Amino acid sequence: MQKLFSEFNKILVVSKQEKAAIGFLRDVILNPDDGKAVGISFATAGGDNKIMVASASSVVGAGLNFIMLRDTEAVGLPDEIIRVKEVMDKGIEIVGSKVVDEDGRNMGKANNYSVNLKTLKLERLYVLCSNIVKLIAKEIIIPEEDIIKIEKGKITVRSGVIKESKSVNVLAKEPQANS
């Protein structure tokens, strides 16, 4: 079950043991080395919107509009869960990062991504194409197997992803109005 980053704020975080909603998902904290989640961050319910985190191992289930944690004992402040803190301290933001291919060609900027909530793994990267690539497409969707490296401000993808229709979905250019 895939969810787009842009839809995360609509996903309820619930505690199985307490049988209660505890907040709304902000982010799935992905390890840039393998695309697997190390944790989640969420804004607490109840008006204070405090940012809390939980390790990926404390996630026991997910549905269309919720992600379930074992209990609230697994929840802490962002600097309290070491592995989550290590990844967060790298300051990597996928959305807004420049996307380049292996040959250094600018593909555009990441404008969204999807995560499988069952496996807590990065599934697809959505790229708003640069001016050169816009000649071919407005946006491309790159599957996780074509993502080579994620680092602060830059994501490297396999060269030739636009040409290979099996490995990437190409969204058509918007029709241009005649002048």
Secondary structure, DSSP 8 states (H G I E B T S, - for coil): -EEEGGGGGG-EEEETTTTEEEEEEEEEEE-TTTSBEEEEEEEETTTT--EEEEEGGGEEEE-SSEEEES-GGGEE-TTTSHHHHHHHHTT--STT-EEEETT--EEEEEEEEEEETTTTEEEEEEEEE-TTGGGT-SEEEEEGGGEEEEETTEEEE-TTTTT-TTT-EEE--------
